Amino acid sequence: MQPKLCAHLAALGGHVTPASTHACAECLALGDTWVHLRVCQQCGHVGCCDDSKNKHATKHYHSTQHPVVASAEPGERWLWCFVDQSFAEY
């Protein structure tokens, strides 16, 4: 049996927004690099992960309250809800 999805993940209805770019614009502007990328599922913002120095995906959540990101890494198919600390594969 699959775990129940939180309301934010369930609201996506199976639709996942892909990354429009394979770069963190904020890191590029700073001349920094990133480890992995995440895509905001509300607005499409692409930001670096929490293993990256700048943690732009999490900073985006804190500034916008957009709750769900997807991995932008090739071969990874998962979502994370910041609000409910909930993970789901798709």
Buried (B, 14 or more C-beta within 10 A) or exposed (E): EEEEBBEBBEBBEEEBBEBEEEBBEBBEEEEBEBEBBBBBBBEEBBBBBEEBEBBBBBBBBEEEEBBBBBBBBEEEEEBBBBBBEBEBEE
